[in-house]
Amino acid sequence: MMSLCEMAVDVLTTADGRQKTAKSRQYAAQWAAAREAGTPIPVGRADPPLRPARPEQPELLDPRNVPKRKPGSPQGRIALLHAVAHIELNAVDLHWDIIPRFAGTPMPAGFYDDWVKAADEESKHFNLMCDCLEEAGSFYGALPAHAGMWRAAEDTVDDLMGRLAVVPMVLEARGLDVTPGMIEIFRKAGVTSAVAALETIYAEEVSHVAYGSKWFHFLCGRHDTDPIVVFHDLVRRYFKGALKPPFNEEKRAEAGLPPDFYWPLADQAQPRTR
């Protein structure tokens, strides 16, 4: 049987999105079943690629060159679904990558449980978005996508705390801020399948942010450092630009992110809303 790290590398080196997520879900089920049976799969060691395998389409563009489409039209809503599908596929890889990338850092078994579960849920989210695209007469790969999505992984390739700070605690927390607005766009358009899919994503993303916060605090405790000070330092080092309000303060708090983590990093030119 493969080790968990070998499973992770197999997912990371699979290019097709549907195949990648099928493997992801299969391995997550195997990991959970073995843990439940008291015969855990070894974490092991394996070398992850610097960048995950990707299908030939979508074409990946500099973020400034990705066409902007207004979500009021069917084409604009397809573009929004496509963008979310791309984010979710990158999230699958990010959550699998953290396992072999940092396998040299001793962590409790719960660390692996959390990221395997998060990768499984992101796989489900990608497939939900693909289903919505296909229902709308499109597919993942039909439009160009953001080439910068993997940058956070490359920037934090040798810094576990940096990875936790930037990926779940900044990028995924941003999803908590913007998803309610996306749900409203599809609700107004009467696209009930997209509303249901996005509501599932919104509910489950809270735990992914929480995993980041939990293990970030765990490592700060191990090193006897102040989580807020360390978080601010790491985000300023690895994240380009200020965080953008308005923030979903309720969901962020639910995920273990109090305001003193993110408001000092915010674009203060934007109005603070409650």
C-alpha positions as CSV (number, residue, x, y, z in Angstrom):
1,M,0.0,0.0,0.0
2,M,1.2,3.5,-0.8
3,S,2.1,5.9,2.0
4,L,0.0,9.1,2.5
5,C,2.8,11.2,0.9
6,E,2.9,8.8,-2.1
7,M,-0.8,9.2,-2.5
8,A,-0.4,13.0,-2.3
9,V,2.2,13.0,-5.0
10,D,0.0,10.8,-7.2
11,V,-2.8,13.4,-7.0
12,L,-0.4,16.2,-7.6
13,T,1.1,14.6,-10.8
14,T,-2.4,13.8,-12.3
15,A,-3.3,16.5,-14.8
16,D,-7.0,16.0,-15.6
17,G,-9.2,17.7,-13.1
18,R,-11.9,15.0,-12.9
19,Q,-9.2,12.2,-12.6
20,K,-7.2,14.2,-10.0
21,T,-10.3,14.7,-7.9
22,A,-11.4,11.0,-8.2
23,K,-7.9,10.0,-6.9
24,S,-8.1,12.6,-4.2
25,R,-11.5,11.3,-3.0
26,Q,-10.4,7.6,-3.2
27,Y,-7.2,8.2,-1.2
28,A,-9.1,10.3,1.4
29,A,-11.6,7.5,1.9
30,Q,-8.7,5.0,2.3
31,W,-6.9,7.2,4.8
32,A,-10.1,7.7,6.9
33,A,-11.1,4.0,6.8
34,A,-7.6,2.9,7.9
35,R,-7.6,5.5,10.7
36,E,-11.1,4.3,11.8
37,A,-10.0,0.6,11.8
38,G,-6.9,1.4,13.9
39,T,-4.6,0.4,11.1
40,P,-3.4,3.8,9.9
41,I,-1.6,4.3,6.6
42,P,2.0,5.5,7.2
43,V,2.6,9.2,6.4
44,G,5.9,8.2,4.8
45,R,8.0,10.5,2.5
46,A,7.8,11.4,-1.2
47,D,9.0,14.3,-3.3
48,P,6.2,16.6,-4.5
49,P,6.6,18.4,-7.8
50,L,7.2,22.2,-7.5
51,R,4.1,22.7,-9.5
52,P,1.2,20.2,-9.9
53,A,0.3,18.7,-13.3
54,R,-2.3,20.7,-15.1
55,P,-4.5,19.9,-18.2
56,E,-3.7,21.7,-21.5
57,Q,-6.8,23.8,-21.0
58,P,-7.5,26.3,-19.5
59,E,-4.9,28.6,-20.8
60,L,-3.2,30.3,-17.8
61,L,-2.8,34.0,-18.0
62,D,-1.3,36.7,-15.9
63,P,-4.0,37.9,-13.5
64,R,-4.1,41.3,-15.2
65,N,-4.8,39.7,-18.6
66,V,-7.8,37.4,-17.5
67,P,-10.8,39.0,-19.2
68,K,-13.3,40.7,-16.8
69,R,-16.9,39.7,-17.3
70,K,-19.9,41.2,-15.5
71,P,-21.9,38.5,-13.7
72,G,-25.3,40.0,-14.8
73,S,-25.2,38.0,-18.0
74,P,-25.2,34.2,-18.6
75,Q,-21.7,34.5,-20.0
76,G,-20.6,36.4,-16.9
77,R,-22.0,33.8,-14.6
78,I,-20.2,31.0,-16.6
79,A,-17.0,33.0,-16.1
80,L,-17.6,33.2,-12.4
81,L,-18.3,29.5,-12.1
82,H,-15.1,28.8,-14.1
83,A,-13.1,31.0,-11.9
84,V,-14.4,29.2,-8.8
85,A,-13.7,25.8,-10.4
86,H,-10.1,26.9,-11.0
87,I,-9.7,28.0,-7.4
88,E,-11.1,24.7,-6.1
89,L,-8.8,22.7,-8.3
90,N,-5.8,24.6,-7.0
91,A,-7.1,24.1,-3.4
92,V,-7.1,20.3,-4.0
93,D,-3.5,20.5,-4.9
94,L,-2.6,22.9,-2.1
95,H,-4.1,20.6,0.6
96,W,-2.3,17.5,-0.8
97,D,1.0,19.4,-1.3
98,I,1.2,20.5,2.4
99,I,1.5,16.8,3.4
100,P,4.7,15.6,1.5
101,R,6.1,19.1,1.4
102,F,6.4,19.4,5.1
103,A,6.6,15.7,6.1
104,G,10.0,16.4,7.7
105,T,8.2,18.5,10.4
106,P,6.8,16.1,13.1
107,M,3.1,16.8,13.4
108,P,0.2,14.9,15.2
109,A,-1.9,12.5,13.2
110,G,-4.8,15.1,13.4
111,F,-2.8,17.4,11.1
112,Y,-3.0,14.9,8.3
113,D,-6.6,14.1,9.1
114,D,-7.5,17.7,8.6
115,W,-5.7,18.3,5.3
116,V,-6.9,15.0,3.8
117,K,-10.5,15.9,4.7
118,A,-10.0,19.4,3.3
119,A,-8.6,18.0,0.0
120,D,-11.5,15.6,-0.2
121,E,-14.0,18.5,0.2
122,E,-12.2,20.7,-2.3
123,S,-12.4,17.8,-4.7
124,K,-16.2,17.7,-4.2
125,H,-16.3,21.5,-4.7
126,F,-14.4,21.3,-8.0
127,N,-16.8,18.6,-9.3
128,L,-19.8,20.6,-8.2
129,M,-18.5,23.6,-10.2
130,C,-17.8,21.4,-13.2
131,D,-21.4,20.1,-13.0
132,C,-22.8,23.6,-12.9
133,L,-20.6,24.6,-15.9
134,E,-21.8,21.6,-17.9
135,E,-25.4,22.4,-17.0
136,A,-24.8,25.9,-18.4
137,G,-23.3,24.5,-21.7
138,S,-19.7,25.0,-20.8
139,F,-16.8,23.1,-19.1
140,Y,-13.7,23.6,-17.1
141,G,-11.0,24.7,-19.5
142,A,-13.3,26.6,-21.8
143,L,-12.0,30.0,-20.6
144,P,-8.6,31.3,-19.6
145,A,-7.7,31.2,-15.9
146,H,-5.5,32.9,-13.3
147,A,-1.8,31.8,-13.6
148,G,-0.9,33.2,-10.1
149,M,-3.0,30.7,-8.1
150,W,0.0,28.5,-7.2
151,R,2.3,31.4,-6.3
152,A,1.5,31.2,-2.6
153,A,2.7,27.6,-2.6
154,E,5.9,28.4,-4.4
155,D,6.6,31.4,-2.1
156,T,6.2,29.2,1.0
157,V,7.8,26.1,-0.3
158,D,10.1,25.7,2.7
159,D,8.0,27.5,5.4
160,L,5.2,25.6,6.9
161,M,4.0,28.4,9.1
162,G,4.1,30.8,6.1
163,R,2.0,28.3,4.1
164,L,-0.6,28.1,6.9
165,A,-0.7,31.9,7.2
166,V,-1.1,32.6,3.6
167,V,-3.2,29.8,2.1
168,P,-5.9,28.9,4.6
169,M,-5.7,32.0,6.8
170,V,-5.6,34.6,4.1
171,L,-6.6,33.2,0.7
172,E,-9.3,30.8,2.0
173,A,-10.5,33.3,4.5
174,R,-11.1,35.7,1.5
175,G,-13.5,33.1,0.2
176,L,-15.6,33.5,3.3
177,D,-15.8,37.2,2.5
178,V,-16.8,37.0,-1.2
179,T,-18.9,33.8,-1.4
180,P,-22.2,35.3,0.0
181,G,-22.1,37.8,-2.8
182,M,-21.7,35.1,-5.4
183,I,-24.5,33.1,-3.9
184,E,-26.8,36.2,-4.3
185,I,-25.8,36.6,-8.0
186,F,-27.0,33.1,-8.8
187,R,-30.0,33.4,-6.5
188,K,-31.2,36.5,-8.4
189,A,-30.6,34.7,-11.7
190,G,-32.7,31.7,-10.5
191,V,-29.7,29.3,-11.0
192,T,-30.7,27.0,-8.1
193,S,-28.0,24.4,-8.8
194,A,-25.2,27.0,-8.5
195,V,-26.8,28.4,-5.3
196,A,-26.8,25.0,-3.7
197,A,-23.2,24.2,-4.8
198,L,-21.9,27.6,-3.5
199,E,-23.8,27.2,-0.2
200,T,-22.0,23.8,0.2
201,I,-18.7,25.4,-0.5
202,Y,-19.4,28.3,1.8
203,A,-20.3,26.0,4.7
204,E,-17.3,23.7,4.3
205,E,-14.6,26.4,3.7
206,V,-15.0,27.6,7.3
207,S,-13.4,24.4,8.6
208,H,-10.5,24.8,6.1
209,V,-9.7,28.2,7.5
210,A,-10.1,26.8,11.0
211,Y,-7.6,24.0,10.2
212,G,-5.0,26.6,9.2
213,S,-5.6,28.7,12.3
214,K,-5.5,25.6,14.6
215,W,-2.2,24.3,13.3
216,F,-0.7,27.8,13.0
217,H,-1.4,28.3,16.7
218,F,-0.1,24.8,17.5
219,L,3.3,25.7,15.9
220,C,3.4,29.1,17.6
221,G,2.9,27.2,20.9
222,R,5.6,24.8,20.0
223,H,8.0,27.7,19.3
224,D,6.7,29.9,22.2
225,T,5.9,32.8,19.8
226,D,3.1,35.3,19.7
227,P,0.6,34.1,17.0
228,I,-0.5,37.6,16.0
229,V,3.0,39.0,15.7
230,V,4.2,36.0,13.7
231,F,1.1,36.0,11.5
232,H,1.5,39.7,10.6
233,D,5.2,39.2,9.8
234,L,4.6,36.1,7.6
235,V,1.7,37.7,5.7
236,R,3.7,40.9,5.0
237,R,6.6,38.7,3.8
238,Y,4.6,36.4,1.5
239,F,1.4,38.1,0.6
240,K,1.6,41.0,-1.9
241,G,-0.6,44.0,-1.0
242,A,-3.1,44.7,1.8
243,L,-6.1,42.6,2.7
244,K,-9.3,44.0,1.3
245,P,-12.4,44.7,3.5
246,P,-15.2,44.3,4.0
247,F,-14.5,41.1,6.0
248,N,-17.0,38.4,7.0
249,E,-16.1,38.9,10.7
250,E,-18.7,36.4,11.9
251,K,-17.5,33.5,9.7
252,R,-13.8,34.4,10.3
253,A,-14.4,34.3,14.1
254,E,-16.1,30.9,13.7
255,A,-12.9,29.7,11.9
256,G,-10.7,31.0,14.7
257,L,-9.6,34.2,13.1
258,P,-10.3,37.2,15.4
259,P,-10.2,40.8,13.9
260,D,-6.8,41.6,15.5
261,F,-5.2,39.1,13.0
262,Y,-6.5,40.7,9.8
263,W,-7.5,44.3,10.4
264,P,-4.0,45.6,11.0
265,L,-3.1,44.2,7.5
266,A,-6.2,45.7,5.8
267,D,-6.4,48.4,3.2
268,Q,-7.4,51.1,5.6
269,A,-8.5,53.4,2.7
270,Q,-11.6,51.2,2.5
271,P,-14.5,51.8,4.9
272,R,-14.7,49.5,7.9
273,T,-18.1,47.8,8.0
274,R,-19.8,45.8,10.7
